[in-house]
Amino acid sequence: MPLAAFLLTDAPDLRRFKKALVIGATELVASRLMAVRMPWAVVNARRRIARKNAKKKGYMPSQAQLTLLSWNLLMTYVPPTIWKKMATVTKVDPIRWHIERMFKSWKSSRH
């Protein structure tokens, strides 16, 4: 079942959920998908921006896209034995990109 359909049918009253997954085309990697429902003010702002961007490009956003904008979706490969609580992942995620950019800049400066 596609994620948007699951969120509409099985998770309409949930505020957060997590699911263990195995992903990969050639090598299978154990991972976790976590979703946190966003406040309505955030959802409405996201949808307004999505509709505006879609209109500029000449299409309308799909119901699936609008549904997914209601959630923050997080995927991690960190085992649940290390990060046991979803709260840990939601706190670490915003700084993850800063950490990745820092490592990338270190790699590019080592010639």
C-alpha positions as MATLAB code, in Angstrom:
seq = 'MPLAAFLLTDAPDLRRFKKALVIGATELVASRLMAVRMPWAVVNARRRIARKNAKKKGYMPSQAQLTLLSWNLLMTYVPPTIWKKMATVTKVDPIRWHIERMFKSWKSSRH';
ca = [
       0.000    0.000    0.000;
       1.410    3.425   -0.897;
       2.354    5.587    2.081;
      -0.186    8.333    1.360;
      -3.009    5.770    1.169;
      -1.881    4.255    4.469;
      -1.854    7.675    6.120;
      -5.369    8.418    4.853;
      -6.918    5.064    5.744;
      -4.965    3.520    8.641;
      -3.403    6.504   10.390;
      -5.880    9.410   10.246;
      -6.060    9.680   14.048;
      -2.401    8.977   14.770;
      -0.026   11.771   15.751;
       3.073    9.690   15.094;
       4.005    6.214   13.959;
       7.054    4.162   13.102;
       7.584    1.148   10.902;
      10.550   -1.120   10.362;
      11.498   -1.463    6.680;
      14.051   -3.202    4.551;
      15.074   -1.096    1.563;
      17.461   -1.460   -1.342;
      17.539   -2.749   -4.883;
      20.709   -4.837   -4.681;
      21.707   -4.748   -1.031;
      18.969   -4.858    1.579;
      19.356   -2.403    4.439;
      17.294   -2.474    7.622;
      15.816    0.933    8.346;
      12.975    2.663   10.155;
      10.391    5.059    8.796;
       8.963    7.471   11.342;
       6.232   10.009   10.781;
       5.102   12.882   12.969;
       1.860   14.716   12.167;
       2.376   18.445   11.810;
       0.160   21.176   13.320;
      -2.602   22.463   11.011;
      -0.957   25.866   10.614;
       2.168   24.181    9.220;
       0.121   21.824    7.025;
      -1.883   24.685    5.539;
       1.278   26.704    4.844;
       2.926   23.703    3.160;
      -0.153   23.046    1.036;
      -0.455   26.700    0.030;
       3.181   26.696   -1.139;
       2.736   23.378   -2.973;
      -0.351   24.660   -4.800;
       1.417   27.915   -5.716;
       4.486   26.068   -7.065;
       2.317   23.583   -8.962;
       0.261   26.369  -10.515;
       3.456   28.026  -11.803;
       4.390   24.730  -13.474;
       0.896   24.122  -14.865;
      -0.424   21.251  -12.767;
      -2.333   20.617   -9.554;
      -0.792   18.722   -6.625;
      -2.150   15.208   -6.180;
      -4.149   14.145   -3.155;
      -1.217   11.903   -2.198;
       1.181   14.874   -2.195;
      -1.227   16.984   -0.132;
      -1.626   14.122    2.347;
       2.132   13.672    2.739;
       2.518   17.393    3.495;
       0.643   16.738    6.755;
       3.571   14.737    8.077;
       7.285   15.057    8.744;
       8.735   11.839    7.391;
      12.035   10.637    8.809;
      14.067    7.630    7.759;
      17.023    6.304    9.685;
      19.384    3.377    9.488;
      20.395    3.803   13.120;
      19.268    0.638   14.917;
      16.499    0.964   17.502;
      18.917   -0.393   20.094;
      20.923    2.857   19.776;
      18.105    5.369   19.270;
      15.281    3.785   21.193;
      12.865    6.712   21.247;
      11.309    8.513   18.311;
      11.906   11.772   20.193;
      15.662   11.239   19.822;
      15.387   10.952   16.046;
      13.126   13.994   15.751;
      15.612   16.056   17.776;
      18.671   14.885   15.852;
      17.168   15.184   12.350;
      17.266   19.006   12.071;
      21.007   19.081   12.769;
      21.809   16.056   10.585;
      22.151   18.138    7.414;
      24.561   20.529    9.135;
      26.701   17.584   10.178;
      26.654   16.117    6.652;
      27.639   19.473    5.132;
      30.476   19.764    7.635;
      31.853   16.341    6.647;
      31.445   17.193    2.965;
      33.413   20.412    3.398;
      36.156   18.522    5.242;
      36.376   15.986    2.418;
      36.524   18.665   -0.275;
      39.249   20.610    1.542;
      41.545   17.558    1.703;
      43.183   17.518   -1.714;
];
